[in-house]
């Protein structure tokens, strides 16, 4: 039995309208497309974070993020022209990485259709080696997420 998700804990969201090319021969959204929805939400989250906090050096020059892990539980299918809300938050943070939680809700059917998580690692672009997350980035996330954030070793 799946634990209830409290959508109110997710401060960030984007809207995705299911496009024709995202639907397969069974008339449902192809499973791989959900990763694109998660990526769209992650990029927008980080862009919004950067525009609201002094994070000039993040995602520029030698600062880059890579995905280390993606995980999805598919609960219900989505179909062409459905309106989906992708909720996203950062659940935890470590020295060089952090974890996102994603929830996709079909607004037409008023049901959660997918739950996912992802781990991003901060790297130095020139060497592809992981590097420490700047303290101002960690503080920005803690502030944005209202301190509801697990710090991991």
Backbone torsions as a table, in degrees:
resi	resn	phi	psi	omega
1	UNK	NA	131.4	-175.6
2	UNK	-83.7	136.8	176.9
3	UNK	-68.5	139.9	177.5
4	UNK	-63.5	142.6	179.0
5	UNK	-102.8	128.6	177.2
6	UNK	-92.5	96.9	-177.6
7	UNK	-60.6	-26.7	-178.1
8	UNK	-64.1	-17.5	178.0
9	UNK	-80.0	-7.0	179.8
10	UNK	-99.6	110.6	-177.9
11	UNK	-83.5	-19.3	-174.4
12	UNK	-115.6	141.3	177.9
13	UNK	-155.8	156.6	171.7
14	UNK	-132.3	162.2	177.3
15	UNK	-108.7	133.8	174.8
16	UNK	-122.9	129.5	174.4
17	UNK	-101.6	123.3	-176.2
18	UNK	-64.5	123.1	-179.0
19	UNK	-92.2	158.0	-177.5
20	UNK	-57.4	-41.8	-176.2
21	UNK	-72.8	-6.8	178.0
22	UNK	-89.7	-7.1	-175.8
23	UNK	-99.1	138.9	-178.7
24	UNK	-96.2	-170.2	-177.0
25	UNK	-66.2	-16.6	177.9
26	UNK	-90.2	4.0	178.1
27	UNK	69.5	25.5	175.2
28	UNK	-125.1	161.1	178.2
29	UNK	-63.7	129.8	178.1
30	UNK	-61.5	141.8	-174.6
31	UNK	-58.4	-32.9	-178.2
32	UNK	-70.0	-23.1	-177.8
33	UNK	-65.4	-29.3	-179.8
34	UNK	-59.9	-32.6	176.6
35	UNK	-64.1	-35.8	175.7
36	UNK	-65.6	-40.6	177.9
37	UNK	-61.9	-44.2	178.1
38	UNK	-61.7	-42.7	-179.7
39	UNK	-64.0	-43.6	176.9
40	UNK	-56.1	-43.3	-179.3
41	UNK	-67.7	-41.3	179.4
42	UNK	-63.6	-45.5	-179.2
43	UNK	-62.3	-45.1	180.0
44	UNK	-64.8	-39.9	177.1
45	UNK	-57.3	-51.3	-177.7
46	UNK	-66.7	-37.2	176.3
47	UNK	-63.4	-44.3	179.4
48	UNK	-66.0	-39.8	177.1
49	UNK	-60.7	-45.1	-178.5
50	UNK	-66.1	-34.5	-179.5
51	UNK	-77.6	-16.2	-178.2
52	UNK	-106.1	-8.1	-179.0
53	UNK	-134.5	155.3	-179.3
54	UNK	-74.3	81.3	-176.9
55	UNK	-123.7	46.0	-173.7
56	UNK	-55.4	-37.6	-174.3
57	UNK	-81.5	-11.6	-177.5
58	UNK	-76.7	137.5	177.8
59	UNK	60.8	29.5	176.0
60	UNK	-139.2	155.2	178.5
61	UNK	58.8	-117.3	-176.0
62	UNK	-94.0	-0.3	-179.7
63	UNK	-92.2	122.4	-176.6
64	UNK	-148.1	154.0	176.8
65	UNK	-116.8	140.5	172.8
66	UNK	-125.2	152.9	175.6
67	UNK	-83.2	128.9	177.0
68	UNK	-102.7	-23.9	-177.6
69	UNK	-159.2	142.5	171.0
70	UNK	-133.3	142.4	180.0
71	UNK	-143.1	137.2	-178.8
72	UNK	-138.1	135.5	166.7
73	UNK	-108.9	118.6	178.5
74	UNK	-90.4	121.4	-175.9
75	UNK	-104.9	-40.7	-179.8
76	UNK	-147.3	150.6	179.7
77	UNK	-78.1	157.3	171.1
78	UNK	-115.5	155.8	-176.4
79	UNK	-129.1	169.3	178.9
80	UNK	-49.9	134.0	175.5
81	UNK	75.8	1.7	174.1
82	UNK	-64.6	147.5	173.9
83	UNK	-100.8	119.7	-176.8
84	UNK	-113.8	137.1	172.3
85	UNK	-105.4	126.0	178.6
86	UNK	-104.7	110.2	178.0
87	UNK	-91.7	144.8	-176.5
88	UNK	-148.9	144.2	173.0
89	UNK	-153.4	159.3	172.5
90	UNK	-93.0	123.4	-176.3
91	UNK	-92.2	-33.8	-177.1
92	UNK	-149.6	162.7	180.0
93	UNK	-145.3	142.5	176.4
94	UNK	-122.8	-167.9	-178.7
95	UNK	-63.8	-41.0	-175.9
96	UNK	-124.6	0.4	-176.1
97	UNK	-145.0	167.4	176.5
98	UNK	-152.2	159.1	-175.1
99	UNK	-117.8	130.6	176.3
100	UNK	-95.6	151.9	169.0
101	UNK	-119.6	133.5	-179.7
102	UNK	-123.1	143.0	173.2
103	UNK	-136.5	130.9	176.5
104	UNK	-111.8	126.0	179.2
105	UNK	-116.5	130.5	173.8
106	UNK	-82.6	111.5	-175.5
107	UNK	-70.9	-31.2	179.3
108	UNK	-67.0	-46.3	-179.8
109	UNK	-86.1	-10.7	-178.3
110	UNK	55.1	48.6	178.3
111	UNK	-143.6	148.8	174.9
112	UNK	-75.2	126.3	-175.9
113	UNK	-108.8	-18.7	179.5
114	UNK	-156.0	146.8	175.6
115	UNK	-130.2	136.0	-179.1
116	UNK	-146.5	172.2	175.3
117	UNK	-146.9	159.4	179.9
118	UNK	-152.8	151.0	177.7
119	UNK	-117.6	127.6	176.3
120	UNK	-111.9	142.4	179.8
121	UNK	-118.3	135.8	177.6
122	UNK	-85.7	124.3	-179.1
123	UNK	-125.8	161.7	171.1
124	UNK	-89.4	115.7	-172.1
125	UNK	-58.8	-38.5	-176.1
126	UNK	-67.7	-29.8	-177.2
127	UNK	-111.9	-13.5	-176.4
128	UNK	64.0	18.9	177.8
129	UNK	-97.0	147.3	179.3
130	UNK	-66.5	149.4	178.4
131	UNK	-138.1	157.4	-178.3
132	UNK	-57.1	138.7	170.9
133	UNK	-73.7	133.2	178.8
134	UNK	-63.1	145.8	179.9
135	UNK	-58.7	-36.8	-179.9
136	UNK	-67.1	-28.8	175.7
137	UNK	-69.0	-45.5	178.8
138	UNK	-61.8	-45.5	178.9
139	UNK	-62.4	-39.3	179.2
140	UNK	-62.4	-43.5	178.8
141	UNK	-65.2	-45.0	179.5
142	UNK	-60.0	-41.4	178.7
143	UNK	-66.5	-48.4	-177.8
144	UNK	-62.7	-40.0	-179.1
145	UNK	-87.4	14.8	177.8
146	UNK	55.5	33.9	176.7
147	UNK	74.0	-1.0	179.7
148	UNK	-85.0	78.7	-172.3
149	UNK	-150.5	129.6	178.5
150	UNK	-86.8	125.7	174.1
151	UNK	-90.6	126.7	179.6
152	UNK	-112.3	152.4	176.7
153	UNK	-78.4	NA	NA
